[in-house]
């Protein structure tokens, strides 16, 4: 029964099925295969069903039933189909197409050339691949928009939360060992001498280019941007607003072919050459020297963070105030440093904590704070201190300890019922065709009956 309950919740929060980024959905070497079902003018591919089955397995769903996952996808496609017909949902076709082009370029930056990328993803040409990316993004946008329109007034009362718990408490899973963590994170500051050295090196590279070397050759030799360096520093079809502000401001202030002086961004120091600009798009080459701190600079940051830890331990400042004043982590500094868990709450399963942090937390108890240690965030060196705000041992879900979690489950169930009611109301007037390989499926809805009518 618990497996069926999980499947129901998967449908109730179906938005997650669309939320995987395009890089994850477009797997290298994966061909898009046959059609499993058609709903209106929307298509469910056989590869979509396989993808969602794999997702379910990763989420702990046992005894995965292919028919149930197909039905979930058919439900979602019907929402997409209805959303496109809903005049109150904004048509974002142009923006979605622009976004698909931008994602295509991001993927391209990971390969030496377009031909290699297309071969890796098994697309015949760029047009075909862009269309697939646009379709994924379009389904995500319209599916979420219609889901929100249907469920926007959904709410549950305390009595409904209690009733839900009493009905399902024997089926609800055991909660694994959890903690709530607060962190203060800092990017080690480069010394002025280090900054000057990076700037001096880039100025020398610029002089060499002006003296006859090509920008492309110098980018391949010196640039530390792994995405663009193999392409001679070239980044094509950049949309305004896509790059960090210092980079974009410098690039768009150049004339075509002109090279900037060194520009500082959060990634390091660049020199930029504007290749061309047209409307909302431009192309540029750049050479990046990353702002990678030295061991001495990391040690200095650790020392500063340990002094902040001492102030907290002595009661001269609270951890919450210290996070707000000193942390460079924009995700957590405004909420007392609390690190969000996978479900958006402040609770994190211990077994999901990265190894570096697990090592630092070893032997600590609730209220304890680590000494400063080195870590990586988005491929950048950082230093952190982490506080164990709370410890929640393995337990069965109860109203006393997990009310918010149970409330969300009850709300998901209500939303699920609203979606099912909407879908069932549309079945008689929607074209449905399901491939014969699913003839043996016993669907919850009248999909097969409606399919036979058409």
C-alpha positions in Angstrom: 0.0 0.0 0.0 2.8 2.4 0.8 4.2 2.1 -2.7 0.8 3.1 -4.2 0.7 6.0 -1.7 4.2 7.2 -3.0 2.9 6.9 -6.6 -0.1 9.1 -5.7 2.2 11.7 -4.2 4.4 11.6 -7.3 1.4 12.6 -9.3 0.3 15.1 -6.7 3.6 16.9 -7.0 4.0 16.2 -10.7 5.9 19.4 -11.2 9.0 17.6 -10.0 8.7 15.4 -13.1 9.3 18.4 -15.3 11.9 20.1 -13.1 15.0 18.1 -14.1 17.3 20.4 -16.1 17.8 19.9 -19.8 21.3 18.6 -19.4 20.0 15.7 -17.3 17.1 14.9 -19.6 19.2 14.9 -22.7 21.6 12.1 -21.9 24.6 11.5 -24.1 24.1 8.6 -26.5 20.3 8.4 -25.9 18.0 8.3 -28.9 14.4 9.6 -28.5 12.3 6.5 -29.4 8.7 5.5 -30.2 5.4 7.1 -29.2 3.6 5.6 -26.2 0.5 7.8 -26.3 -1.1 10.9 -27.9 -3.3 13.3 -25.9 -4.9 16.0 -28.0 -1.8 17.1 -30.0 0.6 16.3 -27.2 2.9 13.2 -27.4 4.3 10.9 -24.6 7.4 9.1 -25.8 8.5 5.7 -24.7 11.7 7.3 -23.4 9.6 9.6 -21.2 8.1 6.6 -19.5 11.6 5.0 -19.0 12.9 8.3 -17.6 10.1 8.6 -15.0 10.5 5.0 -14.0 14.2 5.6 -13.3 13.3 8.7 -11.3 10.8 6.7 -9.3 13.4 4.1 -8.4 15.8 6.8 -7.3 13.1 8.1 -5.0 12.6 4.7 -3.4 9.5 3.5 -5.1 9.5 -0.3 -5.0 7.7 -2.6 -7.5 7.7 0.1 -10.2 4.7 -0.3 -12.5 5.3 1.0 -16.0 1.5 1.4 -16.5 1.2 3.7 -13.5 4.1 5.9 -14.7 2.6 6.1 -18.2 -0.8 7.2 -16.7 1.0 9.9 -14.7 2.6 11.2 -17.8 -0.7 11.1 -19.8 -2.3 13.1 -17.0 0.5 15.6 -17.1 0.3 15.9 -20.9 -3.4 16.6 -20.7 -2.6 19.5 -18.4 -0.1 20.8 -20.9 -2.6 20.5 -23.7 -5.3 22.3 -21.7 -2.9 25.0 -20.6 -2.1 25.9 -24.2 -5.8 26.4 -24.7 -6.2 28.5 -21.6 -6.3 32.2 -22.5 -5.5 33.2 -18.9 -2.1 31.5 -19.2 0.5 33.7 -20.8 1.8 32.5 -24.2 5.6 32.5 -23.7 6.6 30.9 -27.0 9.1 33.5 -28.0 10.8 33.5 -24.5 10.9 29.7 -24.5 12.5 29.6 -27.9 15.1 32.2 -26.7 15.7 30.1 -23.6 16.2 26.9 -25.6 18.8 28.7 -27.8 20.6 29.8 -24.7 20.6 26.3 -23.2 21.8 24.9 -26.5 24.8 27.3 -26.3 25.5 26.3 -22.7 25.6 22.6 -23.7 27.8 23.5 -26.7 30.3 25.2 -24.5 31.0 21.8 -22.9 32.2 20.4 -26.3 35.1 21.3 -28.6 32.6 21.8 -31.5 29.0 21.5 -32.5 29.5 18.3 -34.5 31.0 16.5 -31.5 28.0 17.6 -29.3 25.4 16.5 -31.8 27.1 13.1 -32.2 27.2 12.6 -28.4 23.5 13.3 -28.1 22.7 11.5 -31.4 20.9 14.4 -33.1 21.2 15.0 -36.8 21.5 18.7 -36.6 21.3 21.7 -34.2 17.7 22.5 -35.3 16.5 19.1 -34.2 18.2 19.4 -30.8 17.0 22.9 -30.1 13.4 21.7 -30.9 13.8 19.0 -28.2 15.1 21.4 -25.6 12.3 23.9 -26.4 9.7 21.1 -26.1 11.0 20.1 -22.7 10.9 23.7 -21.4 7.5 24.3 -23.0 6.0 21.2 -21.2 7.5 22.4 -18.0 6.1 25.9 -18.2 2.6 25.0 -19.4 2.3 22.0 -17.1 3.3 24.0 -14.0 1.1 26.9 -15.0 -2.1 24.8 -15.4 -1.3 22.8 -12.2 -1.1 26.1 -10.3 -4.3 27.5 -11.9 -6.2 24.4 -10.9 -4.8 24.1 -7.3 -4.2 27.7 -6.4 -7.1 27.8 -3.8 -6.2 24.4 -2.3 -5.7 24.4 1.5 -6.1 22.1 4.4 -7.4 22.7 7.9 -5.8 21.3 11.1 -8.7 18.8 11.3 -8.0 17.6 7.7 -4.3 17.2 8.6 -5.2 15.1 11.6 -7.7 13.0 9.5 -5.0 12.4 6.9 -2.6 11.3 9.5 -5.0 8.9 11.2 -5.9 7.4 7.8 -2.4 6.9 6.6 -0.2 6.7 9.7 0.4 2.9 9.4 1.6 3.4 5.9 3.8 6.5 6.4 7.5 5.8 6.1 10.0 6.0 9.0 12.0 9.2 9.0 15.7 8.6 8.9 18.2 10.3 11.2 18.1 14.1 10.5 19.9 17.3 11.5 19.3 21.0 11.1 22.5 22.8 10.2 23.5 26.5 10.2 26.5 27.7 8.3 28.6 30.8 7.8 30.6 30.7 4.5 33.3 33.0 3.2 35.1 33.2 -0.1 38.8 33.7 0.7 39.9 37.2 -0.3 42.8 37.5 -2.7 45.7 39.7 -1.6 46.3 42.9 -3.6 49.6 41.4 -4.8 47.7 38.4 -6.1 45.1 40.5 -7.9 47.8 42.7 -9.4 49.6 39.6 -10.7 46.4 38.3 -12.5 45.8 41.8 -14.0 49.5 42.1 -15.1 49.3 38.7 -16.8 46.2 39.6 -18.7 47.6 42.9 -19.8 50.6 41.0 -21.2 48.3 38.7 -23.1 46.4 41.6 -24.5 49.6 43.3 -25.6 50.7 40.1 -27.3 47.3 40.0 -29.2 47.7 43.6 -30.3 51.2 42.7 -31.4 50.0 40.0 -33.8 49.0 36.9 -31.8 45.4 35.8 -32.3 42.9 36.1 -29.5 41.8 32.5 -30.3 45.3 31.0 -29.8 46.0 33.0 -26.6 42.6 31.8 -25.2 43.5 28.2 -25.9 46.9 28.6 -24.1 45.9 30.8 -21.1 42.2 30.8 -20.4 41.0 28.8 -17.4 37.4 28.6 -18.6 37.0 24.9 -19.5 33.9 25.6 -21.5 35.2 28.2 -24.0 39.0 27.8 -24.0 39.0 24.9 -26.5 36.9 27.1 -28.8 39.4 30.0 -28.7 37.4 31.7 -25.9 34.3 32.0 -28.1 30.8 32.2 -26.7 28.1 32.4 -29.3 24.5 33.6 -29.1 24.7 35.2 -25.7 21.4 36.8 -24.6 21.5 40.1 -22.8 21.2 39.4 -19.1 22.6 35.9 -19.4 26.1 36.7 -18.2 27.3 38.2 -14.9 26.9 42.0 -14.8 30.6 43.1 -14.9 31.3 40.8 -17.9 28.2 41.9 -19.8 28.7 45.6 -19.1 32.3 45.5 -20.3 31.4 43.4 -23.4 28.6 45.6 -24.6 30.6 48.8 -24.1 33.1 47.5 -26.7 33.1 48.0 -30.5 33.2 44.9 -32.6 36.7 43.5 -32.6 37.8 45.7 -29.6 39.4 44.1 -26.6 38.7 45.2 -23.0 41.1 45.9 -20.2 41.1 43.3 -17.4 37.6 43.0 -15.9 36.9 41.5 -12.4 33.9 39.2 -11.9 32.9 36.7 -9.3 34.8 34.1 -11.3 38.1 35.9 -11.6 39.6 38.3 -14.2 38.8 38.5 -17.9 39.8 40.2 -21.0 37.0 40.3 -23.5 36.7 40.8 -27.2 33.3 41.7 -28.7 32.8 39.6 -31.9 29.4 41.0 -32.9 26.1 42.2 -31.4 22.7 42.2 -32.9 19.5 43.1 -31.1 19.2 41.1 -27.8 22.1 38.9 -28.7 25.9 39.1 -28.9 29.0 37.0 -29.3 32.2 37.5 -27.5 35.6 35.8 -26.8 37.2 36.0 -23.4 40.3 34.8 -21.6 39.7 34.0 -17.9 42.2 33.8 -15.1 40.3 32.3 -12.2 40.5 33.9 -8.7 41.8 30.7 -7.1 43.0 31.6 -3.6 46.4 30.5 -2.4 47.0 28.3 0.7 47.9 31.5 2.6 44.7 33.3 1.5 42.6 30.3 2.6 44.5 30.2 5.9 43.7 33.9 6.4 40.0 33.3 5.8 40.0 30.4 8.2 41.6 32.6 10.9 38.9 35.2 10.4 36.1 32.7 10.6 37.6 31.1 13.7 37.6 34.5 15.4 33.9 34.9 14.5 33.3 31.5 16.0 35.0 32.6 19.2 32.7 35.7 19.4 29.7 33.4 19.1 31.0 31.0 21.7 31.6 33.9 24.1 28.1 35.1 23.6 29.1 38.4 22.1 27.1 37.8 18.9 24.5 35.2 17.9 25.1 32.7 15.2 22.1 34.2 13.3 23.5 37.7 13.5 27.0 36.5 12.5 25.6 34.7 9.5 23.8 37.9 8.4 26.9 40.1 8.9 29.7 37.9 7.6 28.4 35.1 5.4 29.0 35.2 1.7 26.3 32.6 1.1 23.3 34.4 -0.3 21.0 31.3 0.1 21.4 31.2 3.9 22.7 34.5 5.3 19.2 36.0 5.5 17.6 33.1 7.4 20.1 32.7 10.2 22.4 30.6 8.1 20.0 27.6 8.0 20.9 25.2 5.2 17.8 24.0 3.3 17.0 20.3 3.0 15.9 18.5 -0.1 12.2 19.2 0.7 12.7 22.9 1.4 12.6 22.5 5.2 15.6 22.9 7.5 15.8 19.1 8.0 18.6 17.2 6.3 19.1 13.4 6.3 22.4 12.6 7.9 23.3 10.1 5.2 22.9 12.7 2.5 25.4 15.1 4.0 28.6 15.4 1.9 31.7 13.5 3.2 33.7 16.7 3.9 31.0 18.1 6.2 30.2 14.7 7.8 33.9 14.5 8.8 33.8 17.9 10.4 30.6 17.1 12.3 31.9 13.9 13.7 31.6 13.8 17.5 29.7 17.1 17.7 26.3 17.5 19.4 23.4 19.9 19.2 24.6 23.4 19.7 28.2 22.7 18.8 30.1 24.6 16.1 32.9 23.2 13.9 36.2 25.0 13.6 36.8 26.7 10.2 37.4 24.2 7.4 37.9 24.3 3.6 35.2 23.2 1.2 34.0 23.7 -2.4 30.9 25.5 -3.6 30.2 25.5 -7.4 33.9 24.7 -8.0 35.1 27.6 -5.9 37.2 27.3 -2.7 35.3 28.4 0.4 35.8 28.3 4.1 32.9 27.5 6.5 31.9 27.0 10.1 28.8 24.8 10.7 26.5 24.7 13.7 24.3 21.7 14.6 21.1 23.5 15.3 19.0 20.4 16.0 19.3 16.6 15.9 16.2 14.5 15.0 16.8 10.8 15.6 15.2 8.1 13.4 11.4 7.9 14.1 8.0 7.2 12.8 6.2 10.3 11.6 3.9 11.8 14.2 1.8 14.9 14.4 3.9 16.2 17.3 7.2 15.9 15.6 6.3 16.3 11.9 3.2 18.4 11.6 4.5 20.5 8.7 5.6 17.5 6.8 2.2 15.8 7.3 0.4 19.0 6.4 2.2 19.1 3.1 1.3 15.5 2.4 -2.3 16.2 3.1 -2.2 19.3 0.8 -0.6 17.2 -2.0 -3.4 14.7 -1.7 -6.0 17.4 -2.0 -4.3 18.9 -5.0 -4.1 15.4 -6.5 -7.8 15.0 -6.1 -8.5 18.4 -7.7 -6.2 17.5 -10.7 -7.9 14.1 -11.1 -11.4 15.8 -11.1 -10.2 18.2 -13.7 -8.7 15.5 -15.9 -11.8 13.3 -15.7 -13.9 16.2 -16.8 -11.8 16.6 -19.9 -11.6 13.0 -21.0 -14.8 12.9 -23.0 -13.8 15.8 -25.3 -10.0 15.1 -25.7 -8.5 12.9 -28.4 -6.6 10.0 -26.8 -4.6 7.3 -28.4 -2.5 4.8 -26.4 0.0 2.4 -28.1 -1.0 -1.3 -28.2 1.9 -2.4 -26.1 -0.1 -1.0 -23.1 -3.3 -2.9 -23.9 -2.8 -5.0 -20.7 -2.6 -2.0 -18.4 -5.4 -1.4 -15.9 -5.5 2.4 -15.6 -7.2 4.2 -12.7 -8.8 6.7 -15.2 -10.9 5.9 -18.3 -8.0 6.4 -20.6 -8.4 3.2 -22.6 -12.2 3.6 -22.9 -11.8 7.1 -24.1 -9.1 6.0 -26.5 -11.4 3.3 -28.0 -14.1 5.9 -28.6 -11.9 8.0 -30.9 
